[in-house]
Amino acid sequence: MEKPALALEIAKNWLGTPYRHQGSAKGVGCDCLGLIRGIWRELHGAEPEEPAAYATTWSLRAGPDRLMVAAERHLWPIDVLHAVPGDVLLFRWRTSAPATHCAVVDEGGRIIHAYQGASVVSTALPRGWRLRIAGAYRFPE
């Protein structure tokens, strides 16, 4: 099975996992980064690095683009036009702000992501969100 298809299958198994800031345990709790970390562990074993602690309000601040820099270190950058189900998208809510949300491309124009206040869900990827995509990535082979 190709890596994106396997990553999608794993992401679907995380659906319903409650939202938990900085969590990354399937069925127990995760945030958007924790979902990507959990998929990495199922694909590759140990994570390449532990993320530094981050506040729940970190997305409201300017500063270094830590999420994008980490994605560049560990995932394969791809053109967003070539993203397929199982690939990772990063989102930037303001033009000059760092990327602060990540999701897995689902089938049918949807994304799988940890939704604050809810759980890991599959939701539509509306135009407003598509305009805020900061980068697209694939899990390495």
N, CA, C and O of each residue as an XYZ file, in Angstrom:
564
protein
N       0.849     -1.183      0.000
C       0.000      0.000      0.000
C       0.893      1.243      0.000
O       1.867      1.305      0.750
N       0.566      2.225     -0.832
C       1.357      3.452     -0.892
C       1.207      4.238      0.402
O       0.190      4.134      1.089
N       2.232      5.030      0.731
C       2.268      5.766      1.996
C       1.046      6.654      2.212
O       0.472      6.611      3.300
N       0.607      7.475      1.215
C      -0.574      8.302      1.477
C      -1.820      7.476      1.809
O      -2.581      7.841      2.705
N      -2.030      6.380      1.104
C      -3.206      5.545      1.373
C      -3.141      4.947      2.774
O      -4.155      4.879      3.469
N      -1.963      4.516      3.186
C      -1.795      3.964      4.529
C      -1.996      5.049      5.587
O      -2.636      4.808      6.611
N      -1.450      6.241      5.341
C      -1.626      7.354      6.278
C      -3.110      7.698      6.417
O      -3.567      7.984      7.523
N      -3.858      7.677      5.339
C      -5.291      7.964      5.395
C      -6.015      6.901      6.210
O      -6.863      7.223      7.043
N      -5.687      5.651      5.976
C      -6.307      4.560      6.732
C      -6.057      4.743      8.235
O      -6.969      4.574      9.044
N      -4.832      5.086      8.596
C      -4.492      5.317      9.997
C      -5.279      6.516     10.533
O      -5.845      6.446     11.624
N      -5.317      7.614      9.775
C      -6.045      8.817     10.220
C      -7.509      8.502     10.486
O      -8.076      8.984     11.466
N      -8.122      7.703      9.634
C      -9.536      7.348      9.823
C      -9.744      6.587     11.123
O     -10.806      6.687     11.737
N      -8.734      5.822     11.549
C      -8.845      5.096     12.818
C      -8.792      6.025     14.032
O      -9.130      5.609     15.140
N      -8.370      7.284     13.834
C      -8.320      8.277     14.903
C      -9.634      9.039     15.033
O      -9.820      9.768     16.008
N     -10.556      8.890     14.069
C     -11.828      9.607     14.134
C     -12.523      9.332     15.463
O     -12.587      8.192     15.923
N     -13.036     10.386     16.064
C     -13.722     10.267     17.352
C     -12.820     10.446     18.556
O     -13.316     10.585     19.674
N     -11.490     10.446     18.359
C     -10.577     10.686     19.479
C     -10.863     12.086     20.029
O     -10.867     13.050     19.263
N     -11.099     12.220     21.327
C     -11.416     13.541     21.888
C     -10.272     14.531     21.696
O      -9.103     14.155     21.609
N     -10.647     15.810     21.634
C      -9.634     16.866     21.538
C      -8.966     17.008     22.905
O      -9.636     17.103     23.934
N      -7.644     17.020     22.895
C      -6.873     17.274     24.111
C      -5.612     18.022     23.702
O      -4.793     17.507     22.940
N      -5.463     19.235     24.212
C      -4.298     20.065     23.899
C      -3.014     19.312     24.203
O      -2.843     18.797     25.308
N      -2.117     19.242     23.240
C      -0.815     18.575     23.289
C      -0.900     17.058     23.445
O       0.125     16.406     23.640
N      -2.093     16.489     23.364
C      -2.216     15.041     23.429
C      -1.870     14.411     22.099
O      -1.905     15.073     21.061
N      -1.532     13.119     22.128
C      -1.304     12.389     20.878
C      -1.540     10.895     21.091
O      -0.747     10.061     20.655
N      -2.650     10.570     21.772
C      -2.981      9.168     22.053
C      -4.331      8.833     21.427
O      -5.356      9.403     21.800
N      -4.323      7.912     20.481
C      -5.547      7.502     19.796
C      -6.581      7.010     20.800
O      -6.276      6.187     21.663
N      -7.797      7.514     20.684
C      -8.879      7.113     21.558
C      -8.883      7.825     22.900
O      -9.895      7.821     23.600
N      -7.764      8.436     23.267
C      -7.641      9.113     24.565
C      -7.743     10.619     24.389
O      -8.542     11.267     25.065
N      -6.943     11.186     23.487
C      -7.002     12.619     23.230
C      -5.827     13.106     22.421
O      -4.703     12.629     22.574
N      -6.107     14.079     21.542
C      -5.045     14.687     20.740
C      -5.495     16.045     20.235
O      -6.684     16.364     20.211
N      -4.510     16.832     19.834
C      -4.792     18.059     19.084
C      -4.354     17.794     17.646
O      -4.013     16.662     17.302
N      -4.362     18.830     16.803
C      -4.053     18.592     15.390
C      -2.631     18.067     15.199
O      -2.408     17.172     14.383
N      -1.674     18.610     15.937
C      -0.299     18.118     15.835
C      -0.195     16.700     16.384
O       0.522     15.869     15.828
N      -0.905     16.424     17.468
C      -0.899     15.083     18.050
C      -1.417     14.032     17.092
O      -0.943     12.896     17.099
N      -2.388     14.398     16.266
C      -2.890     13.476     15.240
C      -1.775     13.125     14.263
O      -1.561     11.951     13.960
N      -1.068     14.130     13.770
C       0.028     13.889     12.822
C       1.136     13.073     13.495
O       1.703     12.171     12.878
N       1.442     13.384     14.752
C       2.464     12.628     15.489
C       2.050     11.165     15.633
O       2.877     10.266     15.478
N       0.771     10.926     15.928
C       0.288      9.554     16.079
C       0.356      8.777     14.776
O       0.719      7.601     14.767
N       0.010      9.425     13.684
C       0.117      8.775     12.375
C       1.572      8.441     12.091
O       1.875      7.345     11.619
N       2.483      9.382     12.376
C       3.925      9.134     12.185
C       4.340      7.871     12.945
O       5.006      6.999     12.387
N       3.947      7.776     14.215
C       4.360      6.616     15.022
C       3.850      5.309     14.425
O       4.559      4.303     14.436
N       2.629      5.319     13.904
C       2.097      4.087     13.310
C       2.794      3.743     11.998
O       2.898      2.571     11.638
N       3.269      4.754     11.286
C       3.982      4.520     10.032
C       5.452      4.168     10.242
O       5.993      3.304      9.552
N       6.105      4.852     11.213
C       7.564      4.788     11.315
C       8.111      4.351     12.673
O       9.311      4.098     12.785
N       7.293      4.256     13.684
C       7.810      3.962     15.017
C       8.069      5.249     15.776
O       7.233      6.152     15.771
N       9.208      5.341     16.421
C       9.522      6.501     17.265
C       9.475      7.798     16.475
O       9.850      7.846     15.303
N       9.008      8.848     17.140
C       8.988     10.173     16.525
C      10.407     10.704     16.390
O      11.265     10.390     17.214
N      10.665     11.506     15.358
C      12.020     12.028     15.166
C      12.414     13.076     16.206
O      13.602     13.311     16.426
N      11.425     13.708     16.849
C      11.708     14.688     17.902
C      10.440     14.912     18.720
O       9.330     14.664     18.251
N      10.623     15.380     19.935
C       9.497     15.762     20.781
C       9.205     17.233     20.540
O      10.130     18.045     20.537
N       7.944     17.598     20.338
C       7.655     19.023     20.158
C       7.816     19.767     21.484
O       7.558     19.215     22.553
N       8.242     21.012     21.398
C       8.325     21.852     22.592
C       6.905     22.153     23.071
O       5.957     22.115     22.287
N       6.769     22.448     24.350
C       5.462     22.805     24.896
C       4.935     24.053     24.197
O       5.705     24.933     23.814
N       3.630     24.120     24.038
C       3.003     25.290     23.438
C       1.681     25.556     24.140
O       0.947     24.632     24.492
N       1.392     26.842     24.337
C       0.166     27.260     25.006
C      -1.025     27.102     24.075
O      -0.860     27.041     22.856
N      -2.203     27.037     24.634
C      -3.404     26.931     23.798
C      -3.598     28.175     22.949
O      -4.288     28.121     21.931
N      -3.009     29.286     23.342
C      -3.159     30.542     22.603
C      -1.991     30.806     21.663
O      -1.874     31.912     21.137
N      -1.126     29.829     21.437
C       0.066     30.075     20.629
C      -0.284     30.524     19.217
O       0.499     31.235     18.587
N      -1.432     30.129     18.715
C      -1.795     30.486     17.350
C      -2.164     31.957     17.213
O      -2.265     32.461     16.095
N      -2.367     32.651     18.322
C      -2.733     34.059     18.270
C      -1.523     34.965     18.186
O      -1.660     36.168     17.964
N      -0.350     34.406     18.361
C       0.873     35.198     18.392
C       1.616     35.114     17.071
O       1.466     34.165     16.302
N       2.413     36.128     16.840
C       3.351     36.074     15.718
C       4.608     35.383     16.239
O       4.690     35.054     17.423
N       5.543     35.172     15.404
C       6.789     34.561     15.844
C       7.245     33.527     14.859
O       6.792     33.504     13.714
N       8.151     32.662     15.299
C       8.707     31.670     14.379
C       7.628     30.704     13.884
O       6.677     30.386     14.598
N       7.801     30.260     12.676
C       6.860     29.330     12.058
C       7.271     27.904     12.418
O       7.688     27.132     11.554
N       7.151     27.563     13.694
C       7.651     26.286     14.213
C       7.018     25.078     13.545
O       7.706     24.097     13.262
N       5.725     25.135     13.290
C       5.040     24.002     12.671
C       5.552     23.770     11.249
O       5.811     22.634     10.852
N       5.693     24.842     10.499
C       6.192     24.735      9.117
C       7.635     24.237      9.098
O       7.982     23.379      8.286
N       8.467     24.761      9.976
C       9.872     24.358     10.028
C       9.980     22.868     10.375
O      10.787     22.150      9.785
N       9.175     22.410     11.323
C       9.196     20.985     11.689
C       8.706     20.119     10.524
O       9.273     19.061     10.256
N       7.659     20.567      9.838
C       7.172     19.811      8.685
C       8.253     19.703      7.617
O       8.422     18.649      7.004
N       8.981     20.788      7.393
C      10.066     20.785      6.402
C      11.187     19.815      6.786
O      11.847     19.242      5.919
N      11.395     19.638      8.093
C      12.452     18.724      8.554
C      12.074     17.257      8.386
O      12.937     16.424      8.108
N      10.791     16.932      8.552
C      10.424     15.523      8.678
C       9.482     14.982      7.604
O       9.385     13.767      7.432
N       8.796     15.849      6.888
C       7.868     15.413      5.845
C       8.392     15.863      4.480
O       9.251     16.740      4.397
N       7.876     15.267      3.430
C       8.284     15.639      2.082
C       7.376     16.741      1.568
O       6.170     16.526      1.451
N       7.917     17.926      1.256
C       7.084     18.990      0.688
C       6.572     18.583     -0.694
O       7.308     18.011     -1.497
N       5.322     18.880     -0.951
C       4.722     18.622     -2.260
C       3.913     19.851     -2.665
O       3.556     20.672     -1.819
N       3.632     19.972     -3.934
C       2.771     21.043     -4.418
C       1.351     20.734     -3.946
O       0.887     19.602     -4.079
N       0.668     21.721     -3.403
C      -0.683     21.504     -2.893
C      -1.609     20.956     -3.975
O      -2.562     20.240     -3.668
N      -1.339     21.283     -5.231
C      -2.161     20.772     -6.329
C      -1.989     19.271     -6.525
O      -2.819     18.632     -7.172
N      -0.914     18.699     -5.970
C      -0.665     17.265     -6.084
C      -0.993     16.511     -4.804
O      -0.710     15.317     -4.699
N      -1.584     17.192     -3.831
C      -1.944     16.526     -2.573
C      -3.054     15.513     -2.821
O      -4.028     15.787     -3.522
N      -2.880     14.344     -2.232
C      -3.855     13.261     -2.356
C      -4.288     12.841     -0.958
O      -3.626     13.180      0.022
N      -5.397     12.103     -0.855
C      -5.808     11.640      0.471
C      -4.660     10.934      1.196
O      -4.010     10.041      0.653
N      -4.435     11.362      2.433
C      -3.340     10.843      3.246
C      -2.203     11.829      3.393
O      -1.345     11.654      4.258
N      -2.175     12.870      2.562
C      -1.157     13.906      2.689
C      -1.540     14.887      3.792
O      -2.683     14.907      4.247
N      -0.582     15.695      4.214
C      -0.766     16.638      5.326
C      -0.843     18.057      4.772
O      -0.059     18.444      3.906
N      -1.800     18.822      5.285
C      -1.914     20.237      4.956
C      -1.653     21.068      6.200
O      -2.090     20.706      7.293
N      -0.948     22.171      6.044
C      -0.757     23.145      7.120
C      -1.531     24.396      6.747
O      -1.621     24.762      5.576
N      -2.093     25.051      7.767
C      -2.917     26.231      7.551
C      -2.356     27.424      8.309
O      -1.872     27.301      9.434
N      -2.433     28.564      7.671
C      -2.014     29.850      8.248
C      -3.241     30.757      8.183
O      -3.776     30.995      7.100
N      -3.691     31.263      9.329
C      -4.941     32.022      9.371
C      -4.773     33.482      8.967
O      -5.738     34.119      8.545
N      -3.567     34.016      9.090
C      -3.282     35.385      8.639
C      -2.031     35.326      7.782
O      -1.147     34.506      8.029
N      -1.947     36.179      6.788
C      -0.843     36.161      5.835
C       0.520     36.196      6.499
O       1.409     35.441      6.106
N       0.706     37.034      7.477
C       2.025     37.178      8.110
C       2.206     36.292      9.341
O       3.256     36.343      9.981
N       1.221     35.493      9.679
C       1.280     34.658     10.884
C       1.883     33.290     10.567
O       1.891     32.862      9.413
N       2.381     32.617     11.584
C       2.885     31.265     11.369
C       1.739     30.276     11.112
O       0.590     30.542     11.464
N       2.062     29.153     10.502
C       1.084     28.072     10.342
C       0.747     27.543     11.731
O       1.637     27.329     12.555
N      -0.541     27.333     11.986
C      -0.952     26.921     13.334
C      -1.948     25.774     13.356
O      -2.444     25.414     14.423
N      -2.247     25.200     12.217
C      -3.180     24.072     12.201
C      -2.730     23.100     11.130
O      -2.186     23.504     10.102
N      -2.958     21.818     11.370
C      -2.613     20.805     10.384
C      -3.743     19.787     10.292
O      -4.517     19.594     11.229
N      -3.810     19.151      9.141
C      -4.869     18.190      8.871
C      -4.379     17.188      7.839
O      -3.375     17.411      7.162
N      -5.097     16.092      7.732
C      -4.813     15.064      6.732
C      -5.883     15.169      5.654
O      -7.074     15.258      5.955
N      -5.454     15.157      4.404
C      -6.405     15.191      3.290
C      -7.225     13.905      3.317
O      -6.675     12.804      3.332
N      -8.544     14.059      3.324
C      -9.470     12.930      3.275
C     -10.014     12.830      1.850
O      -9.694     13.663      1.003
N     -10.799     11.859      1.598
C     -11.434     11.710      0.290
C     -12.608     12.677      0.173
O     -13.132     13.154      1.180
N     -13.012     12.961     -1.055
C     -14.212     13.750     -1.286
C     -14.123     15.207     -0.889
O     -15.124     15.796     -0.482
N     -12.920     15.815     -1.002
C     -12.784     17.226     -0.678
C     -12.903     17.529      0.798
O     -13.366     18.603      1.181
N     -12.487     16.588      1.629
C     -12.593     16.734      3.079
C     -11.206     16.669      3.714
O     -10.229     16.305      3.059
N     -11.133     17.021      4.981
C      -9.912     16.879      5.771
C     -10.244     16.192      7.084
O     -11.357     16.304      7.597
N      -9.267     15.483      7.615
C      -9.366     14.879      8.950
C      -8.457     15.693      9.846
O      -7.269     15.853      9.568
N      -9.032     16.207     10.930
C      -8.247     17.028     11.855
C      -8.870     16.991     13.239
O     -10.032     16.624     13.407
N      -8.076     17.378     14.222
C      -8.568     17.463     15.601
C      -9.221     18.820     15.762
O      -8.575     19.854     15.595
N     -10.468     18.813     16.077
C     -11.275     20.032     16.150
C     -11.429     20.435     17.608
O     -12.037     19.711     18.396
N     -10.875     21.595     17.969
C     -10.895     22.044     19.358
C     -12.321     22.083     19.891
O     -13.235     22.593     19.243
N     -12.485     21.533     21.083
C     -13.799     21.480     21.704
C     -14.613     20.278     21.277
O     -15.727     20.086     21.766
N     -14.086     19.464     20.377
C     -14.835     18.305     19.887
C     -13.935     17.075     19.876
O     -13.617     16.518     20.927
N     -13.530     16.658     18.688
C     -12.743     15.431     18.536
C     -12.067     15.449     17.183
O     -12.111     16.447     16.464
N     -11.440     14.330     16.840
C     -10.904     14.164     15.491
C     -12.105     13.887     14.588
O     -12.876     12.954     14.811
N     -12.237     14.729     13.562
C     -13.398     14.658     12.683
C     -12.957     14.756     11.228
O     -11.849     15.197     10.922
N     -13.851     14.337     10.346
C     -13.684     14.563      8.918
C     -14.674     15.654      8.553
O     -15.883     15.488      8.718
N     -14.154     16.780      8.052
C     -15.016     17.904      7.695
C     -14.715     18.340      6.268
O     -13.677     18.005      5.698
N     -15.647     19.091      5.714
C     -15.436     19.660      4.382
C     -14.253     20.620      4.434
O     -13.954     21.206      5.474
N     -13.595     20.767      3.305
C     -12.509     21.750      3.160
C     -13.064     22.904      2.328
O     -12.916     22.921      1.106
N     -13.706     23.875      2.997
C     -14.337     24.962      2.249
C     -13.312     25.910      1.634
O     -12.132     25.877      1.982
N     -13.768     26.737      0.734
C     -12.902     27.682      0.017
C     -12.098     28.549      0.978
O     -10.910     28.776      0.750
N     -12.720     29.035      2.045
C     -12.019     29.879      3.006
C     -10.821     29.182      3.627
O      -9.792     29.814      3.866
N     -10.940     27.907      3.886
C      -9.815     27.138      4.427
C      -8.781     26.876      3.334
O      -7.579     26.977      3.580
N      -9.245     26.537      2.125
C      -8.301     26.270      1.021
C      -7.405     27.474      0.768
O      -6.228     27.315      0.445
N      -7.951     28.673      0.911
C      -7.169     29.884      0.710
C      -6.103     30.082      1.788
O      -5.186     30.883      1.610
N      -6.217     29.367      2.892
C      -5.287     29.517      4.012
C      -4.267     28.373      4.110
O      -3.537     28.272      5.095
N      -4.223     27.525      3.099
C      -3.235     26.448      3.103
C      -1.850     27.055      2.968
O      -1.565     27.796      2.026
N      -0.999     26.728      3.922
C       0.370     27.270      3.945
C       1.369     26.299      3.329
O       2.452     26.712      2.915
N       1.029     25.032      3.263
C       1.937     24.044      2.703
C       1.284     22.674      2.656
O       0.324     22.402      3.377
N       1.813     21.826      1.804
C       1.337     20.446      1.676
C       2.545     19.515      1.773
O       3.625     19.828      1.273
N       2.347     18.375      2.418
C       3.447     17.466      2.716
C       2.985     16.026      2.628
O       1.796     15.726      2.734
N       3.947     15.146      2.432
C       3.686     13.707      2.402
C       4.590     13.052      3.435
O       5.737     13.458      3.627
N       4.054     12.030      4.097
C       4.898     11.253      5.005
C       5.965     10.552      4.188
O       5.672     10.030      3.112
N       7.207     10.528      4.679
C       8.281      9.886      3.902
C       8.099      8.374      3.828
O       7.430      7.759      4.659
N       8.723      7.799      2.799
C       8.672      6.332      2.622
C       9.522      5.663      3.674
O       9.616      4.436      3.703
